[in-house]
Amino acid sequence: MSSLGYTVNADSSSIPAIYNGTDTYSKSHQSLTNDDGLALGARFNMDGTNSMYTGDKVSNSWYFPTAIFNLNAYKDNSDGTSNLTEQVQINNTTSSNKQINIQVILPKPIFGGSYTNHPIIQYAKAQATTPISNSDGLTTTYYADNSTLTDTSSATDWANANNVIISGTLKAGSNYELTLPLKLTNASTVDAYNIGNAFESDVINDSNVYGIYGRFAKGEALSDYAGVGKPYGVVLKVPGTKNADGVQTYSYPQATDVQLQMPDVTLNTDTSDVNNGFFNDGLAYLYTGSSYTIHFKNMKAKNGENLIDYLYEHGYAMPYPGNYDEDNNIKTEFTYTIGTSPSTVSPTYPAGTPVYNTGLGMQVVKIIDVKNLDYNDTINLPVGSKWNAYDNVSIWNPDTTYQANTIDKSKINLQITSSDGKLTANHDLDTNQAGTYHVKYTFGHTYPNGNKRTISKTITVNVGSQSSGSTTTSSSSSSATTSSSSATNTSSSSSSTPTTSTNPSTSEQPTSSSKIAVKGEAVYAIKGIRLYKSVDFKANKRVTTFPKAKRVNRPEFIVKGYAYGQNGKLRYRVQQYNPYTQKYVKGRKGYITASSKYVQPAYYVSVPKSRKVTVINKNGVNTYKKASLATKAAHYKNKAVLKVKKIVKYKLATRYQLTNGHYVTANKKFVIQK
């Protein structure tokens, strides 16, 4: 992997007022245009930073050079001007006088009324600016449409100035410079999230037209947005329920068995790039309306293997057709849009993109699906139990973007082998002796576009003493269950780390099930339960008893891990958490039942059909301007009815976005679906 990296801005405050793109893009536009002995052009200046100059249309394209104007750097002045100006320069580089007749078109929207809230830039003084020149042979005339502006014209007329004519004789070797004071009149409402909201300024010399495009956007810190240092997340797209409009919704649970091999985020030009359109690419900065593309095909797993190869060797495939294009490509890259409105700009959760709490992520399709595997691709069996490798695997169709349907195993050349165990002709595993055995599934697949891939997966089967407290798996043939629940979590910022149990039956992740909470998720008790120090729920190990309580008083826990009791039943290793104080409860660590009859997720994962929720917390709830529940927007009292637009994931928690754009917790102890 190349070591070439980005020049990374530390935060959004370090982003320049005007961004001209990469050196490769802007180099040819950093000097005046040479037009028949005249070096001429115009450029912008904002907050002391210059844009590139006007120039010819970009090669093989219809657009002129483009600069990005950081809306956060724009400022109005007390005298009616601003820190935005346009500089017109004309230099006579010949040894003779030159006749000049140059028109400068002041900034105007490229697409006019095609977009709303486009930048409106006006001339910002009641009278014309005096040009800087060592030649007195040029005349500057201002126009508002076809009307000539004079010193007696009104301020309103001057605000409508749209072009300037510079004419006369420029002496040999003379230079001319005119600074035009400008003002962005709708700075508070300009749509900085739409790349189509661009403006244009032209310099016309006879039949030659030179131009520059610009767009106002808000700068984002690339390193923060990409989550540098965090591992990329890998998720599955899983069908959920249909919303009130009958549209299918999806959740994105983590593919936990391959997550540990996901590389950490680094800003590297081999693995990611930025398109800061309209239309200049950039590597150092991100802007609203732009996009950030990650090329996973160029990455390596933490074990050094090509990441895509690693995934295919562990039972996964990339979505197909990946980009819904004419070539029907397999998807090996993901593009994140940096916001379509203020509410969708987020450093780690771009709207509409599959992510996990680890940062930006990729989506995969689970193909080889073995029943009852744990987090480490392991199955635990008692000695002498029956387990059939063929009956306990489902093969999902790779020609999809998610697990849409299984395929007939008998119609593919599915190879099942074991180098250290005994498999019978009908694929029964010999479990008469304790030991650790490995079973490998392999088959070849040809995609509709002709691409060929081998998909394989090796699992571990522990028999006997290696599987203390394990559960017995069925040998019956059926499709393995894939988690379809959205990952949810409390909004706690606590980072306390619990003591890890040394019980041999403790595991990092239990067998996949939609009813099992993921590690870090918040659950609460819907019936009376007890908290124990050990997994076997002995009376002398009891920490406390929680009687059945009303919803607002139900005990809430954060799942820290998993363990199986000697009876083979799954337990949650938890710590009690108080969502009202946003703190853990001291002395309340231990094990509780994982049965969904007793504990359920503490957060909603869907929008009610009524699209309404009622506040049930006696102290009411706050709403916020961001999904992180930062920047308080309003407070609603107990029994207030809130209108819901959609549900939004935040880390392992969920929020309801209201119809007014604000966010409220989706914790069931604070609100209830109507």
Summary of the structure (lengths in Angstrom):
residues: 674
radius of gyration: 31.9
end to end distance: 53.2
largest distance: 104.6
contacts: 2222
relative contact order: 0.09
helix: 8%
strand: 40%
